Amino acid sequence: MDIVHLLIVGLAAVAGGAVNALAGGGTLITFPVLTAVGVPMVAANITNTVALCPGYLGATFAQKRDLRGQALRLWLLLPAGVVGGIGGGILLLHTDDAVFGKVVPYLIIMAVVLMAAQDKIRAWLMRRAGKEEGASLHDAWALLPIIPAAVYGGFFGAGVSVIVIAVLGLVMSDSIIRLNALKQAVSFAINTAAAIFFLFSGQVVWSAAMVMAVGAIAGGVIGGRLAGRIRPLTLRRIVIGIGSAVALIYLIR
């Protein structure tokens, strides 16, 4: 990639990192930019997964205090996230660009719908957290929906955090803060497992990945500082609009 392309993907990563810190959905910005500068779709998805991995690590450490007392859940769900992430990675590597290009618009639409429903999902989780403890299933039941969610995360990744927290809320009765921290840890396991697997795929565009990783970290810092100045709902609506437009463009192409 030339300097101009690296600058473009670096700026996209800064924007994506900031969006992830404020509202989520940064992949809906970074992935289309990679394809726009000429990276094939599968390679763009793989590069995006590797590049954004540090952001998941930072988010997990930021909420590690809220993971206290959830050791059993972590022992149950992190291996499931790793297995599912690798499974999604294997599925992606056995999908050619033509097929992936046909699937991508629908995956983006799914991510956009999840983002649009994020507040309703959060409100439902908060209502559920007010129920008596006996109303929840055993935590082990979360393994059943977490594995397909992890496969999706390893295959594409956009919106996976929303899927994971919705799945956790179906089974577990807990505060939204603790479930969100658990979501970060599971999403980190999914993304990291897929990223490590992709390191040996030969399809990572390393120049772009390194620039994007730095950009995503910088964007996360910027997003954190802007958190009190920009309404997440407003930013989420912008990302939803961008994602809808991108999905439409891919459908037309």
C-alpha positions in Angstrom: 0.0 0.0 0.0 1.3 3.5 -0.8 1.5 6.4 1.7 -1.9 7.9 0.7 -3.7 4.6 1.2 -2.0 4.1 4.6 -3.0 7.6 5.6 -6.6 6.9 4.7 -6.8 3.6 6.6 -5.0 5.1 9.5 -7.5 8.0 9.8 -10.3 5.5 9.4 -8.9 3.5 12.3 -8.7 6.6 14.4 -12.4 7.3 13.6 -13.3 3.6 14.2 -11.4 3.6 17.6 -13.2 6.7 18.7 -16.6 5.4 17.6 -15.9 2.1 19.5 -15.1 4.0 22.6 -18.2 6.2 22.4 -20.9 4.0 20.9 -19.6 0.8 19.2 -19.6 -0.1 15.5 -16.2 1.0 14.5 -15.8 -1.9 12.1 -18.6 -0.4 9.9 -16.1 2.4 9.2 -12.8 0.6 9.0 -13.8 -2.5 6.9 -15.4 -0.5 4.0 -12.4 1.8 3.9 -10.0 -1.1 3.5 -12.0 -2.5 0.6 -12.3 1.0 -0.9 -8.5 1.3 -1.1 -8.3 -2.0 -3.0 -7.8 -4.7 -0.3 -9.8 -7.8 -1.3 -12.8 -8.4 1.0 -11.6 -11.5 2.9 -8.1 -10.0 3.3 -9.7 -6.7 4.5 -11.8 -8.5 7.1 -8.8 -10.5 8.3 -6.6 -7.3 8.5 -9.4 -5.4 10.3 -9.7 -8.2 12.9 -5.9 -8.2 13.6 -5.7 -4.4 13.7 -8.5 -3.8 16.1 -7.4 -6.5 18.6 -5.6 -4.1 20.9 -8.8 -2.1 21.3 -10.6 -5.1 22.8 -7.7 -5.7 25.2 -7.9 -2.1 26.4 -11.6 -2.3 26.9 -11.3 -5.5 28.9 -8.6 -4.1 31.2 -10.7 -0.9 31.7 -13.5 -3.0 33.2 -11.5 -5.7 35.0 -12.9 -4.4 38.4 -16.4 -5.4 37.3 -15.2 -9.0 36.5 -14.5 -9.7 40.1 -16.6 -12.6 41.4 -17.2 -13.9 37.8 -14.3 -16.3 37.6 -16.6 -19.3 37.0 -18.3 -17.5 34.2 -14.9 -16.7 32.6 -13.8 -20.3 32.9 -16.9 -21.3 31.1 -17.2 -18.7 28.4 -13.7 -17.7 27.4 -12.8 -21.2 26.0 -16.1 -21.2 24.2 -15.2 -17.7 22.7 -11.8 -19.0 21.7 -13.2 -22.1 20.0 -16.0 -20.2 18.2 -13.6 -17.4 17.1 -11.2 -20.0 15.6 -14.2 -21.8 14.0 -15.4 -18.5 12.4 -11.8 -17.9 11.2 -11.6 -21.3 9.6 -15.0 -20.7 7.9 -13.8 -17.3 6.6 -10.6 -18.8 5.1 -12.6 -21.3 3.2 -14.9 -18.6 1.8 -13.7 -16.9 -1.4 -14.1 -13.2 -2.1 -17.0 -13.7 -4.5 -19.1 -15.6 -1.9 -18.0 -13.3 0.9 -18.9 -10.3 -1.1 -22.4 -11.6 -1.5 -22.7 -12.3 2.2 -21.2 -9.0 3.5 -24.1 -6.7 2.8 -26.4 -8.9 4.9 -23.9 -9.1 7.7 -23.6 -5.3 7.7 -27.4 -5.0 7.7 -27.5 -7.4 10.7 -24.9 -5.3 12.5 -26.8 -2.1 11.8 -30.0 -3.6 13.1 -28.3 -4.7 16.2 -26.8 -1.2 16.7 -30.3 0.3 16.2 -31.7 -2.0 18.8 -28.9 -1.6 21.3 -30.8 0.7 23.7 -33.8 -1.6 23.7 -31.5 -4.5 24.4 -29.9 -2.6 27.3 -33.3 -1.6 28.7 -34.5 -5.2 28.5 -31.3 -6.3 30.3 -31.9 -3.8 33.1 -35.5 -4.9 33.5 -34.3 -8.5 33.7 -31.7 -7.6 36.2 -34.5 -6.5 38.5 -36.0 -10.0 38.6 -35.4 -12.4 41.4 -32.3 -14.5 41.2 -34.3 -17.7 40.8 -35.6 -16.5 37.4 -32.3 -17.0 35.7 -30.9 -20.2 34.2 -27.7 -21.8 35.2 -24.7 -19.9 33.8 -23.6 -23.0 31.8 -26.6 -22.6 29.5 -24.9 -19.5 28.1 -22.5 -21.8 26.3 -25.2 -22.9 23.8 -25.8 -19.4 22.3 -22.3 -18.1 22.9 -20.6 -20.5 20.5 -22.6 -19.5 17.4 -22.1 -15.9 18.4 -18.4 -16.5 18.6 -18.4 -18.2 15.2 -20.0 -15.1 13.8 -17.4 -12.9 15.5 -14.6 -14.8 14.0 -16.2 -14.8 10.6 -17.0 -11.0 10.4 -17.1 -9.3 13.8 -19.3 -6.2 13.3 -21.9 -6.1 16.0 -20.5 -9.1 17.9 -20.4 -7.2 21.2 -24.1 -6.5 21.0 -24.8 -10.1 20.1 -22.8 -11.4 23.1 -24.4 -9.1 25.7 -27.8 -10.0 24.4 -27.0 -13.7 24.7 -25.6 -13.2 28.2 -28.8 -11.4 29.3 -30.9 -14.2 28.0 -29.4 -16.6 30.6 -27.8 -14.5 33.4 -29.6 -12.3 35.8 -27.0 -9.6 36.8 -26.3 -5.9 36.7 -25.8 -4.4 33.3 -22.3 -3.2 34.4 -21.1 -6.7 35.3 -22.6 -8.2 32.1 -21.0 -5.5 30.1 -17.6 -6.3 31.6 -18.2 -10.0 30.9 -19.1 -9.1 27.3 -15.8 -7.3 26.9 -13.9 -10.3 28.1 -15.7 -12.7 25.8 -15.5 -10.4 22.8 -11.7 -10.1 23.5 -11.4 -13.9 23.6 -13.3 -14.2 20.3 -11.3 -11.5 18.5 -7.9 -12.5 19.8 -8.4 -16.2 18.9 -9.4 -15.3 15.4 -6.6 -12.7 15.1 -3.9 -15.2 16.2 -5.3 -17.8 13.8 -5.2 -15.2 11.0 -1.6 -14.4 11.7 -0.7 -17.6 9.8 -3.2 -17.1 7.0 -0.9 -15.1 4.7 -3.7 -12.7 4.1 -2.9 -10.0 6.7 -1.9 -6.7 5.0 0.7 -5.9 7.6 1.4 -2.3 6.6 -2.3 -1.5 7.0 -2.7 -3.5 10.2 0.1 -1.8 12.0 -1.0 1.7 11.0 -4.6 0.8 11.9 -3.6 -0.6 15.3 -1.9 2.6 16.3 -4.8 4.6 14.9 -7.4 2.6 16.8 -5.5 3.1 20.1 -5.3 6.8 19.4 -9.0 6.9 18.5 -9.9 5.1 21.7 -8.1 7.8 23.7 -9.8 10.5 21.8 -13.2 8.9 22.2 -12.7 8.5 25.9 -11.9 12.2 26.2 -15.0 13.1 24.1 -17.3 10.8 25.9 -18.8 13.6 28.0 -19.2 16.0 25.0 -20.8 13.9 22.3 -24.0 12.0 22.9 -23.5 8.3 22.1 -27.0 8.1 20.6 -26.2 10.8 18.1 -22.9 9.1 17.1 -24.6 5.7 16.9 -27.2 7.2 14.5 -24.4 8.5 12.3 -22.7 5.1 12.3 -26.1 3.4 11.5 -26.5 5.8 8.6 -23.0 5.0 7.3 -23.5 1.3 7.7 -26.8 1.4 5.9 -25.2 3.3 3.0 -22.3 0.9 2.8 -24.6 -2.1 2.8 -26.6 -0.5 0.0 -23.5 0.1 -2.1 -22.3 -3.5 -1.6 -25.8 -4.8 -2.6 -25.7 -2.7 -5.8 -22.2 -3.8 -6.6 
